[in-house]
Amino acid sequence: MKEKHVLPKAVEQLVLDIAEYIDDSRDGRKKKIAQENPAAWLVSMLERIKKDLPVVSATLHFTVARTSYDEYLKEAREKLSQSEAKAHS
């Protein structure tokens, strides 16, 4: 059953893209789970990242730290704005 949690379309698409990228199952099970409830999948992923950050590789730590850089935040804001504009047109 698909629960109703509203995510901007750009965020939902990123969730699905990530789920598809990491889906190593032959039947696309992981992507299907993300499609059923993208918000829950995103929260689950962020909770795992939060829990694992103290002990994971420097690469993941660096990747998460970069999310605060102005250029990445600007890109994210632009994607969200474009997604909102499409939703209202």
GROMACS elastic network, one bead per residue, 0.5 to 0.9 nm:
[ bonds ]
;  ai    aj funct       b0    kb
    1    36     6  0.69788   500
    1    37     6  0.85627   500
    2    35     6  0.83297   500
    2    37     6  0.58211   500
    3    36     6  0.74017   500
    3    37     6  0.60740   500
    3    39     6  0.89906   500
    3    40     6  0.89861   500
    4    37     6  0.77224   500
    4    39     6  0.87888   500
    5    37     6  0.76569   500
    5    38     6  0.80737   500
    5    39     6  0.61497   500
    5    40     6  0.83287   500
    6     9     6  0.86827   500
    6    12     6  0.89444   500
    6    39     6  0.75499   500
    7    10     6  0.80541   500
    7    11     6  0.62118   500
    7    12     6  0.59860   500
    7    38     6  0.78847   500
    7    39     6  0.66666   500
    8    11     6  0.53119   500
    8    12     6  0.62884   500
    8    13     6  0.86629   500
    8    80     6  0.67794   500
    8    83     6  0.66675   500
    8    84     6  0.69342   500
    8    87     6  0.87835   500
    9    13     6  0.60214   500
    9    14     6  0.85713   500
    9    80     6  0.78453   500
    9    83     6  0.57081   500
    9    84     6  0.75449   500
    9    86     6  0.89307   500
    9    87     6  0.78983   500
   10    13     6  0.51562   500
   10    14     6  0.62832   500
   10    15     6  0.87299   500
   10    76     6  0.89772   500
   10    79     6  0.62420   500
   10    80     6  0.58529   500
   10    81     6  0.88778   500
   10    82     6  0.80557   500
   10    83     6  0.54429   500
   10    84     6  0.83584   500
   11    14     6  0.50943   500
   11    15     6  0.62384   500
   11    16     6  0.87021   500
   11    38     6  0.87655   500
   11    79     6  0.86004   500
   11    80     6  0.75324   500
   11    83     6  0.87159   500
   12    15     6  0.50932   500
   12    16     6  0.63215   500
   12    17     6  0.86362   500
   12    35     6  0.86158   500
   12    38     6  0.60619   500
   12    39     6  0.76275   500
   12    42     6  0.87011   500
   13    16     6  0.50839   500
   13    17     6  0.60573   500
   13    18     6  0.85922   500
   13    38     6  0.88447   500
   14    18     6  0.60873   500
   14    19     6  0.84374   500
   15    18     6  0.52570   500
   15    19     6  0.60820   500
   15    20     6  0.85490   500
   15    34     6  0.70732   500
   15    35     6  0.85542   500
   15    38     6  0.63775   500
   15    39     6  0.83906   500
   15    41     6  0.76203   500
   15    42     6  0.64621   500
   16    20     6  0.59945   500
   16    21     6  0.84568   500
   16    31     6  0.64465   500
   16    32     6  0.88466   500
   16    34     6  0.62622   500
   16    35     6  0.66658   500
   16    38     6  0.73845   500
   17    20     6  0.51614   500
   17    21     6  0.61201   500
   17    22     6  0.87463   500
   17    31     6  0.84603   500
   18    22     6  0.62254   500
   18    23     6  0.83844   500
   18    31     6  0.85136   500
   19    22     6  0.53665   500
   19    23     6  0.58443   500
   19    30     6  0.62318   500
   19    32     6  0.85626   500
   19    33     6  0.86135   500
   19    34     6  0.64714   500
   19    35     6  0.88260   500
   19    41     6  0.87693   500
   20    23     6  0.50827   500
   20    24     6  0.84449   500
   20    28     6  0.75364   500
   20    30     6  0.73094   500
   20    31     6  0.52597   500
   20    32     6  0.89040   500
   20    34     6  0.88662   500
   21    24     6  0.81060   500
   21    31     6  0.86900   500
   22    25     6  0.89388   500
   22    30     6  0.79907   500
   22    31     6  0.85301   500
   23    26     6  0.81445   500
   23    27     6  0.89872   500
   23    28     6  0.62951   500
   23    29     6  0.73307   500
   23    30     6  0.54147   500
   23    31     6  0.63773   500
   24    27     6  0.87444   500
   24    28     6  0.75947   500
   24    29     6  0.87349   500
   24    30     6  0.79850   500
   25    28     6  0.55513   500
   25    29     6  0.62268   500
   25    30     6  0.71253   500
   26    29     6  0.76976   500
   27    30     6  0.85100   500
   28    31     6  0.54887   500
   28    32     6  0.62542   500
   28    33     6  0.88385   500
   29    32     6  0.50465   500
   29    33     6  0.62794   500
   29    34     6  0.87848   500
   30    33     6  0.51590   500
   30    34     6  0.64291   500
   30    35     6  0.87102   500
   31    34     6  0.50406   500
   31    35     6  0.61223   500
   31    36     6  0.86738   500
   32    36     6  0.62190   500
   32    37     6  0.89093   500
   33    36     6  0.52232   500
   33    37     6  0.67222   500
   33    38     6  0.79442   500
   33    41     6  0.75325   500
   34    37     6  0.54729   500
   34    39     6  0.81356   500
   34    40     6  0.78780   500
   34    41     6  0.54499   500
   34    42     6  0.80782   500
   35    38     6  0.56429   500
   35    41     6  0.86287   500
   36    41     6  0.88308   500
   37    40     6  0.55197   500
   37    41     6  0.62846   500
   37    42     6  0.87108   500
   38    41     6  0.50170   500
   38    42     6  0.60322   500
   38    43     6  0.86020   500
   39    42     6  0.50967   500
   39    43     6  0.61994   500
   39    44     6  0.85217   500
   40    43     6  0.51066   500
   40    44     6  0.60216   500
   40    45     6  0.85371   500
   41    44     6  0.50560   500
   41    45     6  0.61589   500
   41    46     6  0.86457   500
   42    45     6  0.50831   500
   42    46     6  0.61471   500
   42    47     6  0.85240   500
   43    46     6  0.50726   500
   43    47     6  0.59997   500
   43    48     6  0.85407   500
   44    47     6  0.51294   500
   44    48     6  0.62367   500
   44    49     6  0.86726   500
   45    48     6  0.51488   500
   45    49     6  0.62266   500
   45    50     6  0.86194   500
   46    50     6  0.60547   500
   46    51     6  0.85310   500
   47    50     6  0.50299   500
   47    51     6  0.61284   500
   47    52     6  0.85282   500
   48    51     6  0.50687   500
   48    52     6  0.59466   500
   48    53     6  0.83599   500
   49    52     6  0.50929   500
   49    53     6  0.57282   500
   49    56     6  0.88905   500
   49    60     6  0.85764   500
   49    64     6  0.86522   500
   50    53     6  0.55314   500
   50    54     6  0.80845   500
   51    54     6  0.72037   500
   51    55     6  0.84745   500
   52    55     6  0.55800   500
   52    56     6  0.57158   500
   53    56     6  0.53255   500
   53    57     6  0.79576   500
   53    58     6  0.89389   500
   53    60     6  0.74550   500
   53    61     6  0.62032   500
   53    64     6  0.87586   500
   54    57     6  0.88158   500
   54    61     6  0.82869   500
   56    59     6  0.82244   500
   56    60     6  0.68216   500
   56    61     6  0.72047   500
   57    60     6  0.56696   500
   57    61     6  0.65520   500
   57    62     6  0.87396   500
   58    62     6  0.59330   500
   58    63     6  0.84537   500
   59    62     6  0.51278   500
   59    63     6  0.60970   500
   59    64     6  0.86554   500
   60    64     6  0.61186   500
   60    65     6  0.84300   500
   61    64     6  0.52970   500
   61    65     6  0.60698   500
   61    66     6  0.86347   500
   62    65     6  0.50196   500
   62    66     6  0.61396   500
   62    67     6  0.89758   500
   63    66     6  0.52685   500
   63    67     6  0.69357   500
   64    67     6  0.55405   500
   64    68     6  0.81208   500
   65    68     6  0.62792   500
   65    69     6  0.79580   500
   66    69     6  0.53428   500
   66    70     6  0.89389   500
   66    72     6  0.74070   500
   67    70     6  0.82677   500
   67    71     6  0.88805   500
   67    72     6  0.59780   500
   67    73     6  0.66704   500
   68    71     6  0.85435   500
   68    72     6  0.70054   500
   68    73     6  0.64167   500
   69    72     6  0.55287   500
   69    73     6  0.62621   500
   69    74     6  0.86217   500
   70    73     6  0.50919   500
   70    74     6  0.59443   500
   70    75     6  0.85395   500
   71    74     6  0.51064   500
   71    75     6  0.62454   500
   71    76     6  0.86851   500
   72    75     6  0.50621   500
   72    76     6  0.61748   500
   72    77     6  0.86182   500
   73    77     6  0.60905   500
   73    78     6  0.85541   500
   74    77     6  0.51183   500
   74    78     6  0.61870   500
   74    79     6  0.86866   500
   75    78     6  0.51463   500
   75    79     6  0.62900   500
   75    80     6  0.87067   500
   76    79     6  0.51411   500
   76    80     6  0.62127   500
   76    81     6  0.85868   500
   77    80     6  0.51008   500
   77    81     6  0.60727   500
   77    82     6  0.85827   500
   78    81     6  0.50382   500
   78    82     6  0.61154   500
   78    83     6  0.84941   500
   79    82     6  0.51469   500
   79    83     6  0.60956   500
   79    84     6  0.86031   500
   80    83     6  0.50171   500
   80    84     6  0.61223   500
   80    85     6  0.85443   500
   81    84     6  0.51010   500
   81    85     6  0.60753   500
   81    86     6  0.86231   500
   82    85     6  0.50498   500
   82    86     6  0.62190   500
   82    87     6  0.86145   500
   83    86     6  0.52142   500
   83    87     6  0.62529   500
   83    88     6  0.88182   500
   84    87     6  0.50145   500
   84    88     6  0.63109   500
   84    89     6  0.87619   500
   85    88     6  0.52719   500
   85    89     6  0.62987   500
   86    89     6  0.52625   500
